[in-house]
Amino acid sequence: MYVHDLNPVLIRFTDAIQLRWYGLAYLGAFVVGAWLLNVLAKRKLWVLPPGAAGDFIAAAAIFGVFIGGRLGYMLWYYPKAHGWDWINQDPLMLFKVWEGGMASHGGILGLVIFTWVYARRKKVSWRGLGDGLCVVSPLGLFFGRMANFINGELYGRIADGVPWAMKFPRALIEQDKAEGLEFSAAMDAASQASDQLKVPIHFEQFLAVQRHSPAVSRAIEPFLLPRHPSQLYEGLLEGLVLFAILWTVRIRCPKAPPGVLTGLFFVFYAIFRIFAEQFREPDSELVMGGLLTSGQFLSLFMIVAGIGFLASARFVKGSAPALKEP
């Protein structure tokens, strides 16, 4: 069975300066998003004029995705595992994105707030502005999930009898049972396969050796459990399928009232996320008595918000996207 050994670093200049797939995923998302928004603007299917997409995406990346995503992670996911001590002991942890993660739900909320402020400043329809962003956002989600897969993180639950199941070395720590005996046995087996592992090293250093050593992968394979590649499931559903739905509606229904596409994004993203989370190893404590993961719980609010946008498109006066002259 395949043992994950993809390298998250594309090019290593020095130990401190590296070109990582995760960073490229964000860059690719912003570049492709700006290009597609410009395409929509030229077809008069967005409220901003052609050429404005670049500045809009750059601002959305900083004030929506990064700030919202990081705040969402530090206020929701991080405390569940590490508590709230970081606020007093290390408040700069908020900016150390390389020592934690980003929350997609936080990024989405950040974009909602950012587009509202941006629309007021530019005097354009908030719902119309958001519709364009929601059409292209799924591709950014797709790039992000592919980066998660390359990093070997946010892997799936145990998958017995699934032909395409994989084994993720990062799970060695989290699946560790019997007071560390399984982890210790795996490390002992790995040390027999590589001289580099005969001395104690940090787990990240161990992973770096494993990625370049098929012998180490074979040695630890018996100690790993087969898991769903849930990152690929989420990338397919939340990314490609959702983009195909929204892009088709935008092109084939140019007169759709503002808010329809935003509502569809929220509802379909939530449905796809709730479904895919059944195969993903929970990255924080379950909620509602263990019935839902954090991602599923937060997605329920997205369904409510999506219904609200769809209702506003139906009952609140508005018109199809009209190009705002520069």
N, C-alpha and C positions, 0 to 999 in steps of 0.2 A: 504494500500500500504506500502511496506517495507520502513522504514526509516533507512538509513545507520547508523549502530552503531558499526562497527568493530573497534577494538582497534589497533592503529599503534604500540603500545609497546607490545612486546611479554613477556618480563620479566623486571620488574622495580626493580633494586637493591637499588638505591637512586634516588632523584630528578635529580641528575646530571649524574648518570650512569644508562643507560637503554639499553636493547637489543631491537632494533626496526626492524620491518619487512623490512623497506626500506634498512637498512644496510645489512640484511640477503639476500636481493634480489641481491645486488651487489656481495656479497661473493659467493652466489650460481652461479651467472653468470660466475665468474672467475674460480671457481672450475670445473664446467661442461665444460666450454670452453677449459680449459687446458686438461681435460680428452679426449674430442673429438678430439682435435688437435693431441694429442698423438696417438689416434686410427688411424687418417689419416696418420700420419708420419710412423707408423708401416706398413701400407699398401702401403707405398711409394706414397702417394697422396698429399704430402706436401713437401715443399722445405727444411724444417729443419729436423734434425734427431730425432728419438724417445728420449724422455727425455728432449728435449729443450723447450717444450711447457710451462712448469711451469715458467721458467725465462722470456720467451717472454710475457706471459699473465700478469705477475706481472708488468713488465715495461710498457706494453700497458695500464694497468689499471691506473697507476700513470700519465704517460706523454701523454697518448691519451685521455682516458675516463674522468678522473677527471679534468685535466687542460683544455682540449678542451671543455668539457661540461660546466664547470664553466665559462670560458671566454665567450663562446657562450651565456650563459644566461645573464651575466653581461653587455655584449656589445650589445645585441640585445633585449632581452625581458625586463630586469630590467629597462633600461632607458625609455621605453615606458610608464611605470607606475609610476616611481619615478624620472625620470630625470637623469642628469649626475653629480649631486652634490656630489655623493659618492666618486668620484675620488679625490676631494680636501678635503672634510670633513671627509671621513672615507674610505681611500684606503684599509684598512684591510678587508673591506666588501668582497673583492674578495675571501678571504679565509674562510669566515663564511658561509660554505655550509649549516649549520643548520638554517640560516636566509634567505633562498632564494631557489633557485632551480638549476637544471642542464638542459642544452639544448641538446636534442638528436642530432640535426644537428651539434652542436658544437663538441660533442663527436665524431661523425663520421669524421668530418674534422680533429680533433686532431689525430685520428687513421690513417688517410691518411698520414699526415705529419710524424707521428711517424714511421710507417712502411717503409716509404721512407728512413728515416735516419737509421733505424735498418737494412734494406736490404743492404744499402751501406757498413755499418760496417761489416756485416757478409758475404758480397760478394755473395748474393743470389738474385734471381729474385724478384724485388719489386712487380710485378704483381702476381707472384706465391705465395709470402708471404701473400699478401693481399687476395688472393683467399681463402686460408685456414681460415683466420680470418673472412671473410665475411660469410663463411658457418656456423660458430658457433655463430656469433654475434646475430642473431635473437632470440636465446634462452635467451640471456641477455636482449634483449628488452622485451621479454615476462615476465621475472621475474620483470623487472622494472614497466611494466604496471600493473601487479598484485599488486605490492606494492602501486602504485598510487590509485588503487581501495580500498585497505585496508585502506589507509590514508583518503579516501573520497575526494580526490583532483582531479583536471583536469576532472571533471564530464562533462556530456553531456548537450546538449541543451534540451529545454522543449519538452516533448514527450507526446502529448495528444493521448489517444487511443492506446498506446503501452502496451501490457499485462505485459511485463517484466520491465517496467519503475520503477525507484526508486526515493526516495527523499533524497537529500544530505543536512544535516544541515549546512555545510559550505556555501551553497548557500544563507543562510539567509542574510548575509552581502551584497553579490554581487547582489542579486535580490531585494534588499531593494528599495521600491518605496515610493512615497508620503511623502518625507522628513522624512523618518525613522519611520513612523507610523506603518508599517507592522512589522518591526523588534521589535519595542517596544511592540507591542501587543503579539508577539510570546514570548518575554522574560517575559512578565507579566503572560502569560498562563503557562510558564515553572515554574515560581516561585511558582505558586499555586500547582504544582505537586511535588515539592521537597523543603524541608526546607533548603537545601544547597544553593538554588538559591535565597533566600529571601534577601541576601545582595549582593551589586554590586561585580561582579567578572570579570576577564578577559575572553574573548570569548573562549580561549583555555581551560580555567578551566570549562567553561560551557559545552564544548564538552566532557570533561572527565566525567562530571556528567551524561550527556545524554547517553553516551555509556553504562553506568551501570544501567540506570533507564528507564525501559519500559514506566513508567508513563510520564516521560518527553518527550520521543519520541512521545507518543500519543498526548501530549499537543501541541507540535509544528507542528505535521503533517498537520493540516489544513492550516498552513501558508507557507508550502513548495510546490513548483511546481514539478510535475513528470518530470523526466529527463532520457535521455538515459544513460545507464552505458557504456559510450564510452570507458572507460579504457579497458573493456573486449573486445570490438570490435577491438581496436588497438592491444591488446595482442594476439588475435586470428590471425589477418591478418599479422601484422608486425612481429609477433613472430612465432607462430606455423606453419602457412601456408607458410610463407617465408622460414623458416628452412626446411620444407618438400621439397620444390621446389629445394633449393640449395643442400641439402644433396643427393637428388635423382640424380641430374645432376652430382655431384662430384663422386658418386659411379658408376653410369651407363655409364659415359663418362670420363673414366680415362685419355684419351688422349686429352681432351679439352685444347686448347691453353691457356697460362697464360693470365689473364684479363677477361676471359669469365664470371667466377663466380662473380668477382667484379662488372662487368658491369650489370649482372643480379640482383645483390643485390641492386645496386643504383636505377635501373629502377623500380623493383618491390616494393622496400620500398617506393619510391616516389609515385607510383600509389596507393598503399594501404593507405599511409598517407593522400594523397589528398582525397581519398574516405571517410576514417574514420573521417576526420576533418569536414565533413558535419554534423556529429552528436555530435561534441564536442563543448562545450561552449568556444568561443575564449578567450584565456588568455592574449591577448594584442590587440591593435587596429588593425582593418582590414587594408589591404593595397590595392593598385591599385584601388582606388575609392570605396573601400568596397566590391570588388568582391572576394577577397581571404583572408584567414587567414594568419598569419605569417608562420605557418607550411606549408601551401599549397604553398605559395610564395617561400620559401626556397627549397621545394621539386622540383620545376621546374628546379632549377640549378642541382639537383641530377640527374634528367633525362638526362640533357645535359652531365653531367660527365659520367653517365652510358653508354650512346651511344658512348662517346669517348673511354671508356675502351673496349667496344665490337668491335669498329673499330680497335683499336690497336691490339686486339687479332686476327683480320682477316688479317691485312695488315703489322703489325710489326713482324719481325722474332722472333720466340720464340718456346719453346717446352713444352710438358706436364711436370708436376712436376717431378723433378729428385732429389732423395735423396742426400743431401750434407753430405758427410762423416765427422764425428767429427774429 
